[in-house]
Amino acid sequence: MARARDPEQPPKLVDSYGLLLVVILLQFLLIPLLDNTRWGSIIQGVVMAGVLLLALRISHVHRRTHQIALVMVALAVASLTGNAAAGLEDGTAFSSILLGVLAVITPAVILKRIFEHPVISGQTVLGAICAYLLLGMACAFAFHGMWALDNDAFKGDLGSSPQFGLLYFSYVTLATLGYGDIVPVSQLPRALAMVEALVGQIFLVTLVAALVGNLGRVRRRTGRLLAGSEEAAIEQEEAEAAAAAEAGGPPPDEV
């Protein structure tokens, strides 16, 4: 007889942002290998969509939210499959928009989740890094949608797969490397590139830096706990606060 899961315990994979980071990095190595295949764009889209769905699973979203994400992925994959079957190379705007919306939502979901962590742990920092990387993916989908609507929106060598070429361009922009081998020539892609570069730098020097600087500190009044070690940390923090109140001193620092 199967043992019922404790409702107080989070489902498997929740807050496993180290795993998500590894999967995100592995997809960057896998996607270029699919450039020269007929169905490469479909497989690339499925791989990237899978990463987004994994991120939502790890962030413990509501079941209905996950179901909506699955429908969006199914529609995007169906669109990519139809385009590939028809031999269309520039009819991918619809799928890019769908996956782009999902890629915008996913970092927000991750940030919401890590802000609920009662202890700023290594998983909290890794979650912020994952959100940063998924911002680059969101912009890549936006750039690809712009290219699908106007093939002259970018100048340079996008390679055999514009989807990967624009993914590369997005992360080069996010990291403010500015190689210049691919450049936006239309106004809207230029505007998005500016926003991406600014947000990317602000994200690193504010949020990620603040989390690293406060690693191991405990948040107060933040909802249910996620692990036994965090329970112990909260109990210790509450005991210290009670002792300080009895002694008439100031309460311990809180994040």
VEXFIVEX-830367 format. One record per residue: x, y, z of N, C-alpha, C in turn; chain; residue number from 0. Coordinates in nm, 2 decimals. Example, Ala and Ser with C-alpha at 12.3 -4.5 7.8 and 13.67 -1.06 7.14 Angstrom:
<sites>
[site [1.32 -0.57 0.78] [1.23 -0.45 0.78] [1.32 -0.33 0.78] "A" 0]
[site [1.28 -0.22 0.71] [1.37 -0.11 0.71] [1.29 0.00 0.79] "A" 1]
</sites>
This chain:
<sites>
[site [0.08 -0.12 0.00] [0.00 0.00 0.00] [0.09 0.12 0.00] "A" 0]
[site [0.06 0.22 -0.09] [0.14 0.34 -0.10] [0.12 0.43 0.02] "A" 1]
[site [0.23 0.48 0.06] [0.23 0.57 0.18] [0.18 0.71 0.13] "A" 2]
[site [0.09 0.77 0.20] [0.04 0.90 0.17] [0.15 1.01 0.20] "A" 3]
[site [0.16 1.10 0.11] [0.26 1.21 0.13] [0.21 1.31 0.24] "A" 4]
[site [0.31 1.35 0.32] [0.28 1.44 0.42] [0.25 1.58 0.36] "A" 5]
[site [0.13 1.63 0.38] [0.09 1.76 0.32] [0.18 1.88 0.36] "A" 6]
[site [0.25 1.86 0.47] [0.34 1.97 0.52] [0.47 1.97 0.44] "A" 7]
[site [0.50 1.85 0.38] [0.63 1.84 0.31] [0.61 1.89 0.16] "A" 8]
[site [0.70 1.97 0.10] [0.69 2.01 -0.03] [0.71 1.89 -0.13] "A" 9]
[site [0.65 1.89 -0.25] [0.67 1.79 -0.35] [0.82 1.77 -0.39] "A" 10]
[site [0.84 1.66 -0.45] [0.98 1.64 -0.50] [1.02 1.74 -0.60] "A" 11]
[site [1.15 1.78 -0.60] [1.21 1.88 -0.68] [1.19 2.02 -0.65] "A" 12]
[site [1.10 2.05 -0.55] [1.07 2.19 -0.52] [1.20 2.25 -0.46] "A" 13]
[site [1.23 2.37 -0.51] [1.34 2.45 -0.47] [1.48 2.39 -0.51] "A" 14]
[site [1.47 2.30 -0.61] [1.60 2.24 -0.66] [1.66 2.32 -0.77] "A" 15]
[site [1.70 2.44 -0.73] [1.75 2.54 -0.83] [1.89 2.51 -0.88] "A" 16]
[site [1.96 2.43 -0.80] [2.09 2.38 -0.85] [2.07 2.29 -0.97] "A" 17]
[site [1.97 2.20 -0.97] [1.94 2.11 -1.08] [1.89 2.20 -1.20] "A" 18]
[site [1.81 2.30 -1.18] [1.76 2.38 -1.28] [1.88 2.45 -1.35] "A" 19]
[site [1.97 2.50 -1.27] [2.09 2.57 -1.33] [2.17 2.48 -1.42] "A" 20]
[site [2.19 2.36 -1.38] [2.26 2.26 -1.46] [2.19 2.23 -1.59] "A" 21]
[site [2.05 2.22 -1.58] [1.97 2.19 -1.70] [1.98 2.31 -1.80] "A" 22]
[site [1.97 2.43 -1.75] [1.98 2.55 -1.83] [2.11 2.55 -1.91] "A" 23]
[site [2.22 2.53 -1.84] [2.35 2.53 -1.90] [2.37 2.42 -2.00] "A" 24]
[site [2.32 2.30 -1.97] [2.32 2.19 -2.07] [2.25 2.22 -2.20] "A" 25]
[site [2.14 2.29 -2.19] [2.06 2.32 -2.31] [2.14 2.41 -2.40] "A" 26]
[site [2.23 2.49 -2.34] [2.31 2.58 -2.43] [2.41 2.50 -2.51] "A" 27]
[site [2.45 2.38 -2.46] [2.54 2.29 -2.53] [2.47 2.20 -2.63] "A" 28]
[site [2.34 2.17 -2.60] [2.26 2.08 -2.68] [2.20 2.15 -2.80] "A" 29]
[site [2.15 2.27 -2.79] [2.08 2.34 -2.89] [2.16 2.36 -3.02] "A" 30]
[site [2.29 2.40 -3.01] [2.37 2.42 -3.14] [2.38 2.29 -3.22] "A" 31]
[site [2.37 2.17 -3.15] [2.39 2.05 -3.22] [2.27 2.02 -3.31] "A" 32]
[site [2.16 2.09 -3.30] [2.04 2.06 -3.37] [2.02 2.16 -3.49] "A" 33]
[site [2.12 2.24 -3.52] [2.10 2.35 -3.62] [2.08 2.29 -3.76] "A" 34]
[site [2.15 2.19 -3.79] [2.15 2.14 -3.93] [2.05 2.03 -3.96] "A" 35]
[site [1.96 2.01 -3.87] [1.86 1.90 -3.89] [1.73 1.97 -3.93] "A" 36]
[site [1.65 1.89 -4.01] [1.52 1.95 -4.06] [1.43 1.99 -3.94] "A" 37]
[site [1.42 1.90 -3.84] [1.33 1.92 -3.73] [1.40 1.99 -3.62] "A" 38]
[site [1.52 2.05 -3.64] [1.60 2.11 -3.54] [1.52 2.22 -3.46] "A" 39]
[site [1.44 2.30 -3.53] [1.37 2.41 -3.47] [1.27 2.36 -3.37] "A" 40]
[site [1.21 2.25 -3.41] [1.11 2.19 -3.32] [1.17 2.13 -3.19] "A" 41]
[site [1.28 2.06 -3.21] [1.35 2.00 -3.09] [1.41 2.11 -3.01] "A" 42]
[site [1.46 2.22 -3.07] [1.51 2.33 -2.99] [1.40 2.40 -2.91] "A" 43]
[site [1.28 2.41 -2.97] [1.17 2.47 -2.90] [1.12 2.38 -2.79] "A" 44]
[site [1.12 2.25 -2.81] [1.08 2.15 -2.70] [1.18 2.16 -2.59] "A" 45]
[site [1.31 2.16 -2.62] [1.41 2.17 -2.51] [1.39 2.29 -2.43] "A" 46]
[site [1.38 2.41 -2.49] [1.36 2.53 -2.42] [1.23 2.53 -2.34] "A" 47]
[site [1.13 2.48 -2.40] [1.00 2.47 -2.33] [1.01 2.38 -2.21] "A" 48]
[site [1.08 2.27 -2.23] [1.10 2.18 -2.11] [1.17 2.24 -2.00] "A" 49]
[site [1.27 2.33 -2.03] [1.34 2.40 -1.92] [1.24 2.49 -1.85] "A" 50]
[site [1.16 2.56 -1.92] [1.06 2.65 -1.86] [0.96 2.57 -1.77] "A" 51]
[site [0.91 2.46 -1.82] [0.82 2.38 -1.74] [0.89 2.32 -1.61] "A" 52]
[site [1.01 2.28 -1.63] [1.09 2.24 -1.51] [1.10 2.35 -1.41] "A" 53]
[site [1.13 2.47 -1.45] [1.14 2.58 -1.36] [1.01 2.61 -1.29] "A" 54]
[site [0.90 2.60 -1.36] [0.77 2.61 -1.29] [0.75 2.50 -1.19] "A" 55]
[site [0.79 2.38 -1.22] [0.77 2.27 -1.13] [0.85 2.29 -1.00] "A" 56]
[site [0.98 2.33 -1.02] [1.07 2.35 -0.91] [1.02 2.47 -0.82] "A" 57]
[site [0.95 2.57 -0.88] [0.90 2.68 -0.81] [0.77 2.66 -0.75] "A" 58]
[site [0.72 2.53 -0.76] [0.59 2.49 -0.69] [0.47 2.58 -0.73] "A" 59]
[site [0.45 2.60 -0.86] [0.34 2.69 -0.89] [0.21 2.61 -0.87] "A" 60]
[site [0.10 2.68 -0.87] [-0.04 2.62 -0.86] [-0.06 2.53 -0.98] "A" 61]
[site [-0.13 2.42 -0.96] [-0.16 2.32 -1.06] [-0.22 2.38 -1.19] "A" 62]
[site [-0.31 2.47 -1.17] [-0.38 2.54 -1.28] [-0.28 2.62 -1.37] "A" 63]
[site [-0.19 2.69 -1.30] [-0.08 2.76 -1.37] [0.00 2.67 -1.45] "A" 64]
[site [0.04 2.55 -1.40] [0.12 2.45 -1.47] [0.04 2.40 -1.59] "A" 65]
[site [-0.09 2.38 -1.57] [-0.17 2.33 -1.68] [-0.18 2.43 -1.80] "A" 66]
[site [-0.19 2.56 -1.76] [-0.19 2.66 -1.86] [-0.06 2.67 -1.94] "A" 67]
[site [0.05 2.65 -1.86] [0.18 2.65 -1.93] [0.19 2.53 -2.02] "A" 68]
[site [0.14 2.41 -1.99] [0.14 2.30 -2.07] [0.06 2.32 -2.20] "A" 69]
[site [-0.05 2.39 -2.19] [-0.13 2.42 -2.31] [-0.05 2.51 -2.40] "A" 70]
[site [0.01 2.62 -2.34] [0.09 2.71 -2.43] [0.21 2.64 -2.50] "A" 71]
[site [0.27 2.55 -2.43] [0.38 2.47 -2.49] [0.33 2.38 -2.60] "A" 72]
[site [0.21 2.32 -2.58] [0.16 2.23 -2.68] [0.12 2.31 -2.80] "A" 73]
[site [0.06 2.43 -2.79] [0.03 2.51 -2.90] [0.16 2.56 -2.98] "A" 74]
[site [0.26 2.59 -2.90] [0.38 2.64 -2.96] [0.45 2.52 -3.04] "A" 75]
[site [0.45 2.40 -2.98] [0.51 2.29 -3.05] [0.43 2.25 -3.18] "A" 76]
[site [0.30 2.26 -3.17] [0.22 2.23 -3.28] [0.24 2.33 -3.39] "A" 77]
[site [0.26 2.46 -3.36] [0.29 2.56 -3.46] [0.43 2.53 -3.52] "A" 78]
[site [0.53 2.50 -3.44] [0.66 2.47 -3.50] [0.65 2.35 -3.59] "A" 79]
[site [0.58 2.24 -3.55] [0.57 2.12 -3.63] [0.50 2.15 -3.76] "A" 80]
[site [0.39 2.23 -3.76] [0.33 2.26 -3.88] [0.41 2.34 -3.98] "A" 81]
[site [0.49 2.44 -3.92] [0.58 2.52 -4.01] [0.69 2.43 -4.07] "A" 82]
[site [0.75 2.34 -3.99] [0.85 2.25 -4.04] [0.80 2.16 -4.15] "A" 83]
[site [0.68 2.10 -4.13] [0.61 2.02 -4.23] [0.59 2.09 -4.36] "A" 84]
[site [0.55 2.22 -4.34] [0.52 2.30 -4.46] [0.65 2.36 -4.52] "A" 85]
[site [0.76 2.34 -4.46] [0.89 2.40 -4.51] [0.90 2.55 -4.49] "A" 86]
[site [0.83 2.60 -4.39] [0.84 2.74 -4.37] [0.95 2.77 -4.27] "A" 87]
[site [1.03 2.87 -4.30] [1.14 2.91 -4.21] [1.12 3.04 -4.13] "A" 88]
[site [1.02 3.11 -4.17] [1.00 3.24 -4.11] [0.85 3.25 -4.05] "A" 89]
[site [0.79 3.14 -4.03] [0.65 3.14 -3.98] [0.64 3.11 -3.83] "A" 90]
[site [0.75 3.14 -3.75] [0.76 3.10 -3.62] [0.72 3.21 -3.52] "A" 91]
[site [0.67 3.32 -3.56] [0.64 3.43 -3.47] [0.54 3.38 -3.36] "A" 92]
[site [0.44 3.31 -3.40] [0.34 3.26 -3.30] [0.40 3.18 -3.19] "A" 93]
[site [0.48 3.08 -3.23] [0.54 3.00 -3.12] [0.64 3.08 -3.04] "A" 94]
[site [0.71 3.17 -3.10] [0.80 3.26 -3.02] [0.73 3.34 -2.92] "A" 95]
[site [0.61 3.40 -2.96] [0.53 3.48 -2.87] [0.48 3.40 -2.75] "A" 96]
[site [0.43 3.28 -2.78] [0.38 3.19 -2.68] [0.49 3.15 -2.58] "A" 97]
[site [0.60 3.10 -2.63] [0.71 3.06 -2.54] [0.77 3.19 -2.47] "A" 98]
[site [0.77 3.30 -2.54] [0.83 3.42 -2.49] [0.75 3.47 -2.37] "A" 99]
[site [0.61 3.46 -2.38] [0.53 3.50 -2.26] [0.56 3.41 -2.15] "A" 100]
[site [0.57 3.28 -2.17] [0.60 3.18 -2.07] [0.74 3.21 -2.01] "A" 101]
[site [0.83 3.25 -2.09] [0.97 3.27 -2.04] [0.97 3.40 -1.96] "A" 102]
[site [0.88 3.50 -1.98] [0.87 3.62 -1.90] [0.81 3.58 -1.77] "A" 103]
[site [0.71 3.50 -1.77] [0.64 3.46 -1.64] [0.73 3.38 -1.55] "A" 104]
[site [0.81 3.29 -1.61] [0.89 3.20 -1.53] [0.99 3.27 -1.43] "A" 105]
[site [1.07 3.36 -1.48] [1.16 3.43 -1.38] [1.08 3.50 -1.27] "A" 106]
[site [0.97 3.56 -1.30] [0.89 3.62 -1.20] [0.84 3.52 -1.09] "A" 107]
[site [0.80 3.40 -1.14] [0.76 3.29 -1.05] [0.87 3.25 -0.96] "A" 108]
[site [0.99 3.24 -1.02] [1.11 3.20 -0.94] [1.14 3.30 -0.84] "A" 109]
[site [1.14 3.43 -0.87] [1.17 3.53 -0.78] [1.07 3.54 -0.66] "A" 110]
[site [0.94 3.52 -0.70] [0.84 3.51 -0.59] [0.87 3.40 -0.50] "A" 111]
[site [0.91 3.28 -0.55] [0.93 3.17 -0.47] [1.05 3.19 -0.38] "A" 112]
[site [1.16 3.24 -0.43] [1.28 3.26 -0.35] [1.26 3.37 -0.24] "A" 113]
[site [1.18 3.46 -0.27] [1.15 3.57 -0.17] [1.07 3.51 -0.05] "A" 114]
[site [1.01 3.39 -0.07] [0.94 3.33 0.04] [1.03 3.24 0.12] "A" 115]
[site [1.15 3.22 0.08] [1.24 3.13 0.16] [1.27 3.20 0.29] "A" 116]
[site [1.24 3.13 0.40] [1.27 3.19 0.54] [1.42 3.21 0.57] "A" 117]
[site [1.50 3.13 0.50] [1.65 3.14 0.52] [1.71 3.16 0.38] "A" 118]
[site [1.80 3.26 0.37] [1.86 3.29 0.25] [1.97 3.18 0.23] "A" 119]
[site [1.95 3.08 0.16] [2.04 2.97 0.14] [2.10 2.97 0.00] "A" 120]
[site [2.18 2.87 -0.02] [2.25 2.85 -0.15] [2.14 2.83 -0.26] "A" 121]
[site [2.03 2.76 -0.23] [1.92 2.75 -0.33] [1.86 2.88 -0.36] "A" 122]
[site [1.85 2.97 -0.26] [1.80 3.10 -0.29] [1.88 3.18 -0.39] "A" 123]
[site [2.01 3.17 -0.37] [2.11 3.24 -0.47] [2.10 3.18 -0.60] "A" 124]
[site [2.10 3.04 -0.61] [2.09 2.97 -0.73] [1.96 3.00 -0.81] "A" 125]
[site [1.85 3.02 -0.73] [1.72 3.05 -0.79] [1.73 3.19 -0.86] "A" 126]
[site [1.80 3.29 -0.79] [1.81 3.42 -0.85] [1.90 3.41 -0.98] "A" 127]
[site [2.00 3.33 -0.98] [2.08 3.31 -1.10] [2.00 3.25 -1.21] "A" 128]
[site [1.92 3.15 -1.18] [1.83 3.09 -1.28] [1.74 3.19 -1.34] "A" 129]
[site [1.68 3.28 -1.25] [1.59 3.38 -1.30] [1.66 3.47 -1.40] "A" 130]
[site [1.79 3.51 -1.36] [1.87 3.59 -1.45] [1.89 3.53 -1.59] "A" 131]
[site [1.92 3.40 -1.59] [1.95 3.33 -1.72] [1.82 3.32 -1.80] "A" 132]
[site [1.70 3.30 -1.73] [1.58 3.28 -1.80] [1.53 3.42 -1.85] "A" 133]
[site [1.57 3.53 -1.80] [1.55 3.66 -1.86] [1.61 3.67 -1.99] "A" 134]
[site [1.73 3.62 -2.01] [1.80 3.61 -2.14] [1.72 3.53 -2.24] "A" 135]
[site [1.66 3.42 -2.19] [1.58 3.33 -2.28] [1.46 3.40 -2.32] "A" 136]
[site [1.39 3.48 -2.23] [1.27 3.55 -2.26] [1.30 3.65 -2.37] "A" 137]
[site [1.41 3.73 -2.36] [1.45 3.82 -2.46] [1.48 3.76 -2.59] "A" 138]
[site [1.54 3.64 -2.59] [1.57 3.56 -2.71] [1.45 3.53 -2.79] "A" 139]
[site [1.34 3.49 -2.72] [1.22 3.46 -2.78] [1.16 3.58 -2.84] "A" 140]
[site [1.17 3.70 -2.77] [1.12 3.82 -2.82] [1.20 3.86 -2.95] "A" 141]
[site [1.33 3.85 -2.95] [1.41 3.88 -3.06] [1.37 3.79 -3.18] "A" 142]
[site [1.35 3.66 -3.15] [1.32 3.57 -3.26] [1.18 3.60 -3.32] "A" 143]
[site [1.08 3.64 -3.23] [0.96 3.68 -3.29] [0.97 3.81 -3.38] "A" 144]
[site [1.05 3.90 -3.34] [1.07 4.02 -3.42] [1.14 3.98 -3.56] "A" 145]
[site [1.23 3.89 -3.55] [1.30 3.85 -3.67] [1.20 3.77 -3.76] "A" 146]
[site [1.11 3.69 -3.70] [1.01 3.62 -3.78] [0.92 3.71 -3.86] "A" 147]
[site [0.89 3.82 -3.79] [0.80 3.92 -3.86] [0.87 4.01 -3.96] "A" 148]
[site [1.00 4.03 -3.93] [1.09 4.11 -4.02] [1.23 4.06 -4.03] "A" 149]
[site [1.26 3.98 -4.13] [1.39 3.92 -4.14] [1.50 4.02 -4.16] "A" 150]
[site [1.47 4.15 -4.18] [1.58 4.25 -4.19] [1.59 4.33 -4.06] "A" 151]
[site [1.53 4.27 -3.95] [1.54 4.35 -3.82] [1.68 4.33 -3.76] "A" 152]
[site [1.76 4.23 -3.80] [1.90 4.22 -3.75] [2.00 4.20 -3.87] "A" 153]
[site [2.12 4.25 -3.84] [2.22 4.24 -3.94] [2.34 4.16 -3.89] "A" 154]
[site [2.39 4.07 -3.97] [2.50 3.99 -3.92] [2.47 3.84 -3.95] "A" 155]
[site [2.56 3.76 -3.91] [2.55 3.61 -3.94] [2.47 3.55 -3.82] "A" 156]
[site [2.35 3.51 -3.85] [2.27 3.44 -3.75] [2.29 3.29 -3.75] "A" 157]
[site [2.38 3.24 -3.84] [2.40 3.10 -3.85] [2.29 3.03 -3.92] "A" 158]
[site [2.30 2.90 -3.92] [2.20 2.81 -3.99] [2.07 2.81 -3.91] "A" 159]
[site [2.07 2.85 -3.78] [1.95 2.85 -3.70] [1.93 2.99 -3.64] "A" 160]
[site [1.84 3.07 -3.70] [1.82 3.21 -3.64] [1.78 3.19 -3.49] "A" 161]
[site [1.71 3.09 -3.45] [1.67 3.07 -3.31] [1.79 3.07 -3.22] "A" 162]
[site [1.89 2.99 -3.26] [2.01 2.98 -3.17] [2.09 3.11 -3.19] "A" 163]
[site [2.10 3.16 -3.31] [2.17 3.29 -3.33] [2.12 3.40 -3.24] "A" 164]
[site [1.99 3.41 -3.23] [1.93 3.52 -3.15] [1.94 3.49 -3.00] "A" 165]
[site [1.94 3.36 -2.97] [1.97 3.32 -2.83] [2.11 3.36 -2.79] "A" 166]
[site [2.20 3.34 -2.88] [2.34 3.38 -2.85] [2.35 3.54 -2.84] "A" 167]
[site [2.28 3.61 -2.93] [2.28 3.75 -2.93] [2.22 3.80 -2.80] "A" 168]
[site [2.11 3.74 -2.75] [2.04 3.78 -2.63] [2.14 3.77 -2.51] "A" 169]
[site [2.21 3.66 -2.50] [2.30 3.65 -2.38] [2.43 3.74 -2.39] "A" 170]
[site [2.47 3.76 -2.52] [2.58 3.86 -2.54] [2.54 4.00 -2.49] "A" 171]
[site [2.41 4.03 -2.52] [2.36 4.16 -2.48] [2.33 4.16 -2.33] "A" 172]
[site [2.28 4.06 -2.27] [2.25 4.05 -2.13] [2.38 4.07 -2.05] "A" 173]
[site [2.49 4.01 -2.10] [2.62 4.02 -2.03] [2.70 4.14 -2.07] "A" 174]
[site [2.64 4.23 -2.16] [2.70 4.35 -2.21] [2.84 4.32 -2.27] "A" 175]
[site [2.86 4.21 -2.34] [2.98 4.18 -2.41] [3.00 4.27 -2.53] "A" 176]
[site [2.89 4.27 -2.61] [2.89 4.36 -2.73] [2.99 4.32 -2.84] "A" 177]
[site [2.98 4.19 -2.88] [3.08 4.14 -2.98] [3.06 4.22 -3.11] "A" 178]
[site [2.93 4.25 -3.15] [2.90 4.32 -3.27] [2.89 4.23 -3.39] "A" 179]
[site [2.89 4.10 -3.38] [2.88 4.02 -3.50] [2.73 4.01 -3.54] "A" 180]
[site [2.64 4.03 -3.45] [2.50 4.04 -3.48] [2.45 4.17 -3.42] "A" 181]
[site [2.38 4.25 -3.49] [2.34 4.38 -3.44] [2.19 4.41 -3.48] "A" 182]
[site [2.11 4.47 -3.40] [1.97 4.50 -3.44] [1.98 4.63 -3.52] "A" 183]
[site [1.90 4.63 -3.62] [1.89 4.75 -3.71] [1.75 4.82 -3.70] "A" 184]
[site [1.65 4.75 -3.66] [1.52 4.81 -3.64] [1.51 4.87 -3.50] "A" 185]
[site [1.42 4.97 -3.49] [1.41 5.04 -3.36] [1.36 4.96 -3.25] "A" 186]
[site [1.26 4.87 -3.27] [1.21 4.79 -3.16] [1.32 4.69 -3.10] "A" 187]
[site [1.39 4.62 -3.19] [1.49 4.53 -3.13] [1.60 4.61 -3.06] "A" 188]
[site [1.64 4.73 -3.11] [1.74 4.81 -3.05] [1.69 4.85 -2.91] "A" 189]
[site [1.56 4.89 -2.90] [1.51 4.93 -2.77] [1.51 4.81 -2.67] "A" 190]
[site [1.47 4.69 -2.72] [1.47 4.58 -2.63] [1.61 4.54 -2.59] "A" 191]
[site [1.71 4.56 -2.68] [1.85 4.53 -2.65] [1.90 4.62 -2.54] "A" 192]
[site [1.86 4.75 -2.54] [1.90 4.84 -2.44] [1.84 4.80 -2.30] "A" 193]
[site [1.71 4.77 -2.30] [1.65 4.73 -2.18] [1.71 4.61 -2.12] "A" 194]
[site [1.74 4.51 -2.21] [1.80 4.38 -2.16] [1.93 4.41 -2.09] "A" 195]
[site [2.02 4.49 -2.16] [2.15 4.51 -2.10] [2.14 4.58 -1.97] "A" 196]
[site [2.05 4.68 -1.96] [2.04 4.76 -1.83] [1.98 4.67 -1.72] "A" 197]
[site [1.88 4.59 -1.75] [1.81 4.51 -1.65] [1.91 4.40 -1.61] "A" 198]
[site [1.99 4.34 -1.70] [2.09 4.24 -1.67] [2.19 4.29 -1.57] "A" 199]
[site [2.24 4.41 -1.59] [2.34 4.46 -1.50] [2.28 4.50 -1.36] "A" 200]
[site [2.17 4.56 -1.36] [2.10 4.60 -1.24] [2.07 4.47 -1.16] "A" 201]
[site [2.02 4.37 -1.22] [1.99 4.25 -1.16] [2.10 4.19 -1.08] "A" 202]
[site [2.22 4.18 -1.15] [2.34 4.12 -1.08] [2.39 4.21 -0.97] "A" 203]
[site [2.40 4.34 -0.99] [2.46 4.42 -0.88] [2.37 4.45 -0.77] "A" 204]
[site [2.24 4.43 -0.78] [2.15 4.45 -0.67] [2.10 4.33 -0.61] "A" 205]
[site [2.01 4.25 -0.68] [1.95 4.14 -0.62] [2.05 4.02 -0.59] "A" 206]
[site [2.12 3.98 -0.68] [2.21 3.87 -0.66] [2.32 3.90 -0.56] "A" 207]
[site [2.37 4.02 -0.57] [2.48 4.07 -0.47] [2.42 4.08 -0.33] "A" 208]
[site [2.29 4.13 -0.32] [2.23 4.14 -0.19] [2.21 4.00 -0.13] "A" 209]
[site [2.17 3.90 -0.21] [2.14 3.77 -0.16] [2.27 3.70 -0.11] "A" 210]
[site [2.38 3.72 -0.19] [2.51 3.66 -0.15] [2.56 3.73 -0.03] "A" 211]
[site [2.54 3.86 -0.01] [2.59 3.93 0.11] [2.51 3.89 0.23] "A" 212]
[site [2.39 3.84 0.22] [2.31 3.80 0.33] [2.29 3.65 0.34] "A" 213]
[site [2.38 3.57 0.28] [2.37 3.43 0.28] [2.37 3.37 0.42] "A" 214]
[site [2.27 3.29 0.45] [2.26 3.23 0.58] [2.17 3.30 0.68] "A" 215]
[site [2.13 3.42 0.65] [2.05 3.50 0.74] [1.91 3.45 0.73] "A" 216]
[site [1.83 3.48 0.84] [1.69 3.43 0.85] [1.60 3.55 0.83] "A" 217]
[site [1.49 3.52 0.75] [1.38 3.61 0.74] [1.28 3.58 0.84] "A" 218]
[site [1.21 3.68 0.89] [1.10 3.65 0.99] [0.97 3.68 0.92] "A" 219]
[site [0.86 3.61 0.98] [0.73 3.63 0.93] [0.72 3.60 0.78] "A" 220]
[site [0.76 3.48 0.74] [0.76 3.45 0.60] [0.69 3.32 0.56] "A" 221]
[site [0.60 3.27 0.64] [0.52 3.16 0.60] [0.58 3.03 0.64] "A" 222]
[site [0.53 2.92 0.58] [0.58 2.78 0.62] [0.72 2.76 0.58] "A" 223]
[site [0.78 2.66 0.65] [0.92 2.63 0.62] [0.93 2.52 0.52] "A" 224]
[site [1.06 2.51 0.46] [1.08 2.42 0.35] [1.17 2.30 0.39] "A" 225]
[site [1.24 2.31 0.50] [1.33 2.20 0.54] [1.36 2.21 0.69] "A" 226]
[site [1.40 2.09 0.74] [1.43 2.08 0.89] [1.53 2.18 0.93] "A" 227]
[site [1.64 2.20 0.85] [1.74 2.30 0.90] [1.69 2.44 0.91] "A" 228]
[site [1.59 2.47 0.82] [1.53 2.60 0.83] [1.44 2.61 0.95] "A" 229]
[site [1.37 2.51 0.99] [1.29 2.51 1.11] [1.38 2.54 1.23] "A" 230]
[site [1.50 2.47 1.23] [1.59 2.49 1.35] [1.63 2.64 1.35] "A" 231]
[site [1.66 2.70 1.23] [1.71 2.83 1.22] [1.60 2.93 1.27] "A" 232]
[site [1.47 2.90 1.23] [1.36 2.99 1.28] [1.34 2.98 1.43] "A" 233]
[site [1.35 2.86 1.48] [1.33 2.84 1.63] [1.44 2.91 1.70] "A" 234]
[site [1.56 2.91 1.65] [1.67 2.98 1.72] [1.65 3.13 1.71] "A" 235]
[site [1.61 3.18 1.59] [1.59 3.32 1.58] [1.47 3.37 1.67] "A" 236]
[site [1.37 3.29 1.69] [1.26 3.33 1.77] [1.30 3.32 1.92] "A" 237]
[site [1.39 3.23 1.96] [1.44 3.22 2.09] [1.52 3.34 2.12] "A" 238]
[site [1.61 3.38 2.03] [1.69 3.50 2.05] [1.61 3.63 2.06] "A" 239]
[site [1.50 3.63 1.98] [1.41 3.75 1.99] [1.34 3.76 2.12] "A" 240]
[site [1.30 3.64 2.17] [1.23 3.64 2.30] [1.33 3.68 2.41] "A" 241]
[site [1.45 3.63 2.41] [1.55 3.66 2.51] [1.58 3.81 2.51] "A" 242]
[site [1.59 3.86 2.39] [1.62 4.01 2.38] [1.51 4.09 2.43] "A" 243]
[site [1.38 4.05 2.41] [1.27 4.12 2.46] [1.27 4.12 2.61] "A" 244]
[site [1.30 4.00 2.67] [1.30 3.99 2.81] [1.41 4.08 2.88] "A" 245]
[site [1.52 4.09 2.81] [1.63 4.17 2.86] [1.61 4.31 2.83] "A" 246]
[site [1.51 4.35 2.75] [1.49 4.49 2.72] [1.58 4.54 2.61] "A" 247]
[site [1.65 4.46 2.54] [1.74 4.50 2.44] [1.67 4.50 2.30] "A" 248]
[site [1.74 4.55 2.20] [1.68 4.55 2.06] [1.67 4.41 2.01] "A" 249]
[site [1.57 4.38 1.92] [1.56 4.25 1.86] [1.68 4.22 1.77] "A" 250]
[site [1.70 4.09 1.74] [1.81 4.06 1.64] [1.78 4.12 1.51] "A" 251]
[site [1.89 4.13 1.43] [1.87 4.18 1.29] [1.78 4.09 1.22] "A" 252]
[site [1.70 4.14 1.13] [1.62 4.06 1.04] [1.63 4.11 0.90] "A" 253]
[site [1.62 4.02 0.81] [1.63 4.06 0.66] [1.49 4.10 0.61] "A" 254]
</sites>
